[in-house]
């Protein structure tokens, strides 16, 4: 508690000097939804905001626990009853905009967001030319944990596999997952995205898996699956005899415990001449449309405060959430975080996850299962291109 109070006071002082001023003030009610783990932290930061901006001292702010994965559905179901400010994940942005559940970011704040946050998070909160939310984290994605007594060169997947094979250790990656599988396809230069209309209906599939790049990706996946070291999986808590594993920051404590003094992490390696890519994930704060201009200004001011560099730094220190703010990313504490540093490197090569139909995930699982079952081990390029064409046509068929 003492640590949290110190962080709050420091943030309040810094933001009094650095945040844009909103002079009109507001003394009514305002509701915020954040993840359960962030409720107490957010309440403390709201108090810091009100202390820094006396014109909002009389505002009554309630903070409720609604996770980023549930917020979009709750908001879209009843926008009027939803919170005024809410946290959500980037893959929900398009449907939230289509439902009229987000007001675009105040222009002055949008310029600050662009200048102070990493490019991936800025892209994640932007649809077309319009910014619709405030970046809060850049910490949802995957990279590679490894045992540095086993892996001598984490930059090359062939060498990682060879080291694991030589040591009798396993290399884990979940290639039958539509989330992890994109590491190969996007890395090789393929595209798979969906467009949607104002009602949130999918209108177009942008996909080129049935291509030379797609063939390269599929052959890389087959090759990796043939290694004696390969094990399909992505949770280090459920893994055994691990030399390296593709996983995320949520498993950093388990990785530290497993590897001990040999704990290390890095961006994904290259394979067959290209850098493995994949989805990047971001959390953000959105503001719903308001009829009261003073309340809207209050929401903008508070959302800007709660996603500022100082608060992102405090949130990392209190909760371990990785900041999207460039200055916070360069803090000694964040730079010393092995997992976040690896993810930060990887996010430079990733694509923010957008909206995908449920059938895509099942389709991708089926493709991965066929690779693991060695169905394609002796297939020639023509047969593999038929597989990719079938996959691509299925992705297109989900539109309509």
C-alpha positions in Angstrom: 0.0 0.0 0.0 2.8 2.4 0.8 4.4 1.7 -2.6 1.1 2.3 -4.3 0.6 5.6 -2.5 4.1 6.7 -3.4 3.5 6.0 -7.0 0.2 7.8 -7.0 1.7 11.0 -5.5 4.5 10.9 -8.0 2.1 10.5 -10.9 -0.1 13.3 -9.6 2.9 15.7 -9.4 4.2 14.7 -12.8 0.9 15.0 -14.5 0.1 18.3 -13.0 3.0 19.6 -15.0 2.6 17.5 -18.2 -1.1 16.8 -18.9 -3.3 19.1 -21.1 -5.6 21.3 -19.1 -9.4 21.0 -19.3 -10.6 24.1 -17.6 -14.4 23.8 -17.7 -14.7 21.1 -15.0 -17.4 18.5 -14.2 -19.0 17.5 -10.9 -21.4 14.7 -12.0 -21.2 10.9 -12.1 -18.7 9.0 -14.3 -18.2 5.2 -14.5 -15.1 3.2 -15.5 -14.7 -0.5 -16.3 -11.3 -2.1 -15.9 -10.0 -5.6 -15.2 -10.5 -6.9 -11.7 -6.8 -6.8 -11.0 -6.7 -3.1 -11.9 -9.6 -1.8 -9.9 -7.8 -0.7 -6.8 -5.0 0.8 -8.8 -7.5 2.7 -11.0 -9.3 4.1 -8.0 -6.0 5.4 -6.6 -5.2 7.0 -9.9 -8.6 8.6 -10.1 -7.9 10.2 -6.7 -4.6 11.4 -8.1 -6.3 12.9 -11.1 -8.8 14.8 -8.9 -6.0 16.1 -6.8 -4.1 17.3 -9.8 -7.2 18.9 -11.4 -9.3 20.7 -8.8 -12.0 21.5 -11.4 -12.8 17.8 -11.3 -12.6 17.4 -7.5 -16.3 17.1 -7.1 -16.7 14.4 -9.8 -18.2 11.1 -8.5 -16.2 8.3 -10.2 -17.1 4.6 -9.7 -14.7 1.9 -10.8 -16.1 -1.5 -11.6 -14.5 -4.8 -12.5 -15.2 -5.8 -16.1 -12.4 -7.5 -18.0 -11.1 -6.5 -21.4 -12.5 -9.6 -22.9 -16.0 -9.0 -21.7 -16.3 -5.2 -22.0 -17.0 -5.1 -25.8 -20.0 -7.5 -25.6 -21.4 -5.6 -22.6 -21.0 -2.2 -24.2 -22.4 -3.2 -27.5 -25.4 -4.9 -25.9 -26.4 -1.7 -24.2 -24.3 1.4 -24.9 -26.5 3.6 -22.8 -26.0 1.5 -19.7 -22.3 0.9 -20.3 -19.4 2.6 -18.5 -18.3 6.0 -19.7 -14.7 4.8 -19.9 -13.8 1.1 -20.4 -10.8 -1.0 -21.1 -10.8 -3.4 -24.0 -8.5 -5.4 -26.3 -7.6 -4.2 -29.8 -9.4 -7.0 -31.7 -12.7 -5.5 -30.6 -12.1 -2.0 -32.0 -13.9 -2.4 -35.3 -17.1 -3.8 -33.9 -17.1 -1.2 -31.2 -16.8 1.6 -33.7 -19.5 -0.1 -35.9 -21.8 -0.2 -32.9 -21.3 3.5 -32.2 -19.8 2.7 -28.8 -16.7 4.9 -29.2 -16.2 8.6 -29.6 -13.0 9.5 -31.5 -10.1 10.8 -29.4 -10.0 14.6 -28.9 -7.6 16.0 -31.5 -5.2 17.5 -29.1 -5.0 14.2 -27.2 -4.6 12.3 -30.4 -1.5 14.2 -31.2 0.0 13.4 -27.8 -0.9 9.7 -28.2 0.9 9.6 -31.5 4.0 11.3 -30.2 4.3 9.4 -26.9 3.3 5.7 -27.7 4.8 3.0 -29.9 3.7 2.6 -33.5 2.0 -0.7 -32.9 -0.3 0.6 -30.2 -1.1 3.7 -32.2 -2.1 1.6 -35.1 -4.1 -0.6 -32.8 -6.3 2.3 -31.7 -6.7 3.7 -35.1 -9.3 2.7 -37.8 -8.8 4.4 -41.1 -7.6 7.9 -40.3 -9.4 8.1 -37.0 -8.1 7.4 -33.5 -10.9 5.9 -31.4 -9.1 4.9 -28.1 -6.2 5.6 -25.8 -3.3 3.0 -25.8 -2.8 1.5 -22.3 -0.4 -1.4 -22.9 1.8 -3.1 -25.4 2.2 -6.5 -23.7 0.0 -9.1 -25.4 1.9 -11.1 -27.9 4.4 -14.0 -28.0 8.1 -14.4 -28.2 10.6 -17.2 -27.1 11.7 -18.2 -23.6 14.7 -20.4 -23.6 17.3 -22.1 -21.4 20.5 -20.3 -22.1 22.6 -23.4 -21.1 20.9 -25.2 -24.0 20.2 -22.6 -26.7 23.4 -21.0 -28.0 21.8 -18.8 -30.7 18.2 -17.7 -30.2 18.1 -15.8 -33.4 17.9 -18.8 -35.8 15.1 -21.4 -35.4 17.2 -24.1 -37.2 20.0 -23.6 -34.6 17.5 -23.5 -31.7 16.0 -26.9 -32.9 19.5 -28.3 -33.3 20.6 -27.2 -29.8 17.4 -28.7 -28.3 17.9 -32.0 -30.2 21.5 -32.2 -29.1 20.6 -31.6 -25.5 17.6 -34.0 -25.5 15.3 -31.0 -24.8 12.0 -29.9 -26.3 11.0 -26.9 -28.4 7.4 -26.0 -27.8 5.2 -24.0 -30.2 1.5 -24.3 -30.8 1.2 -24.6 -34.5 -2.4 -25.7 -34.5 -3.5 -22.4 -33.1 -4.7 -19.6 -35.4 -3.0 -17.1 -33.2 0.5 -18.6 -33.1 0.3 -20.0 -36.7 0.4 -16.5 -38.1 4.0 -16.2 -37.0 4.9 -18.2 -40.1 2.4 -16.8 -42.6 2.8 -13.2 -41.7 6.5 -13.5 -41.3 6.8 -15.0 -44.8 4.9 -12.0 -46.2 1.3 -13.2 -46.3 -1.8 -11.2 -45.5 -5.0 -12.4 -43.8 -7.4 -9.6 -42.6 -11.1 -8.9 -42.7 -13.0 -5.7 -43.4 -16.4 -5.0 -41.8 -19.3 -2.6 -42.4 -20.9 -0.1 -40.0 -23.0 -2.9 -38.6 -19.9 -5.0 -37.8 -20.6 -7.5 -40.6 -17.6 -8.9 -42.5 -17.5 -7.5 -46.0 -14.2 -8.6 -47.4 -11.3 -11.0 -46.8 -7.9 -9.8 -47.7 -5.9 -13.1 -48.0 -3.0 -14.4 -50.1 -2.0 -17.6 -48.4 -2.3 -19.5 -51.8 1.0 -17.9 -53.0 4.7 -18.5 -53.0 5.0 -16.8 -49.6 2.2 -19.0 -48.2 4.0 -22.1 -49.6 7.2 -21.0 -47.9 5.4 -20.6 -44.6 3.7 -24.0 -44.8 6.9 -25.7 -45.7 8.6 -24.1 -42.7 5.9 -25.3 -40.4 6.2 -28.8 -41.7 10.0 -28.8 -41.3 9.7 -27.6 -37.7 7.1 -30.2 -36.9 9.5 -32.9 -38.2 12.2 -32.0 -35.6 12.5 -34.7 -32.8 12.6 -31.7 -30.4 9.2 -30.3 -31.5 6.3 -30.4 -29.1 3.0 -28.7 -29.9 2.1 -26.4 -27.0 2.4 -22.9 -25.7 2.1 -23.0 -21.9 5.3 -23.4 -20.0 3.3 -24.3 -16.9 2.3 -27.5 -18.7 5.6 -28.2 -20.4 8.4 -30.6 -19.4 12.0 -30.9 -20.4 11.9 -27.5 -22.1 14.8 -26.1 -24.1 12.8 -23.3 -25.6 9.1 -22.3 -25.9 7.0 -19.7 -27.7 4.8 -18.2 -25.0 3.9 -14.8 -23.6 4.5 -12.4 -20.6 1.6 -14.1 -18.7 3.9 -17.1 -18.1 7.1 -15.1 -17.1 7.0 -16.3 -13.5 6.7 -19.9 -14.5 9.6 -19.5 -17.0 11.8 -17.9 -14.3 11.0 -20.8 -11.9 11.6 -23.5 -14.5 14.9 -22.1 -16.0 16.3 -20.5 -12.8 19.7 -19.0 -13.5 19.5 -20.0 -17.2 16.3 -18.0 -17.7 16.3 -16.0 -20.9 14.0 -14.6 -23.5 14.2 -13.1 -27.0 12.1 -12.1 -30.0 11.1 -15.0 -32.2 13.9 -16.3 -34.4 14.2 -16.3 -38.1 13.4 -19.4 -40.2 14.3 -20.1 -43.8 15.4 -16.5 -44.4 12.5 -14.6 -42.8 11.6 -13.2 -39.4 8.8 -15.0 -37.6 6.0 -12.5 -37.0 2.4 -13.0 -35.8 -0.2 -11.1 -33.9 0.5 -8.3 -31.5 -1.9 -7.4 -28.8 -2.7 -4.2 -27.0 -5.1 -3.0 -24.2 -6.7 0.4 -24.5 -9.2 2.7 -22.9 -12.3 3.8 -24.9 -14.7 6.7 -24.2 -18.4 6.3 -25.2 -20.3 9.1 -26.9 -21.8 11.7 -24.5 -24.6 14.2 -24.8 -23.1 16.4 -22.1 -20.1 18.2 -23.5 -18.6 18.9 -20.0 -18.9 15.2 -19.2 -17.2 14.3 -22.5 -14.4 16.7 -21.7 -14.0 15.0 -18.2 -13.9 11.5 -19.8 -11.3 12.7 -22.3 -9.2 14.2 -19.5 -9.4 11.2 -17.3 -8.7 8.7 -20.1 -5.7 10.7 -21.2 -4.5 10.8 -17.6 -5.0 7.0 -17.0 -3.0 6.2 -20.2 -0.2 8.8 -19.8 3.4 7.7 -19.5 3.6 8.3 -15.8 0.5 6.2 -15.0 1.6 3.5 -17.4 4.9 3.4 -15.6 3.1 3.2 -12.2 0.8 0.5 -13.6 3.8 -1.6 -14.6 5.3 -1.3 -11.2 2.0 -2.1 -9.4 0.6 -4.7 -11.8 3.3 -5.7 -14.2 1.4 -4.5 -17.3 3.8 -3.6 -20.1 3.6 0.1 -21.2 3.0 1.3 -24.7 4.4 4.7 -23.8 7.9 5.2 -25.3 9.4 6.9 -22.3 8.0 4.3 -19.9 9.4 1.5 -22.0 12.9 3.0 -21.6 12.6 3.1 -17.8 15.2 1.1 -15.9 12.6 -1.2 -14.4 10.9 -2.0 -17.7 14.2 -2.5 -19.6 15.3 -4.9 -16.9 12.2 -7.0 -17.4 13.5 -9.9 -19.6 10.1 -10.9 -20.9 8.8 -7.5 -21.7 12.1 -6.5 -23.4 11.8 -9.6 -25.7 8.1 -8.8 -26.4 9.0 -5.2 -27.2 11.5 -6.4 -29.8 9.0 -8.9 -31.3 6.1 -6.3 -31.5 8.1 -4.4 -34.1 7.5 -7.3 -36.5 3.8 -8.1 -35.6 0.4 -7.2 -36.9 -2.3 -5.9 -34.5 -5.0 -8.5 -34.3 -8.2 -7.4 -35.8 -11.6 -9.0 -36.1 -11.7 -12.6 -37.3 -14.7 -14.9 -37.7 -14.9 -17.8 -35.3 -14.6 -20.3 -38.1 -11.1 -19.0 -38.9 -9.8 -20.3 -35.6 -11.2 -23.8 -36.2 -9.9 -23.8 -39.7 -6.4 -22.9 -38.5 -6.5 -25.6 -35.9 -7.4 -28.2 -38.5 -4.4 -27.2 -40.7 -2.1 -27.4 -37.7 -3.5 -30.8 -36.7 -2.8 -32.1 -40.2 0.8 -30.9 -40.1 1.3 -32.5 -36.7 -0.2 -35.8 -38.0 2.5 -35.7 -40.7 -0.1 -35.7 -43.5 2.0 -33.4 -45.6 5.5 -34.7 -44.9 5.9 -36.2 -48.4 3.6 -33.8 -50.3 5.1 -31.9 -53.3 4.6 -28.2 -53.9 1.6 -28.6 -56.1 -0.2 -30.7 -53.4 0.7 -28.1 -50.7 -0.6 -25.3 -52.9 -3.9 -27.1 -53.2 -4.0 -27.2 -49.4 -3.4 -23.5 -49.2 -6.0 -22.7 -51.9 -8.6 -24.7 -49.9 -7.6 -22.8 -46.8 -7.8 -19.4 -48.6 -11.2 -20.2 -50.2 -12.6 -21.2 -46.8 -11.4 -17.9 -45.3 -13.1 -16.0 -48.1 -16.3 -18.0 -47.7 -16.8 -16.7 -44.1 -17.7 -13.3 -45.6 -21.3 -12.6 -46.4 
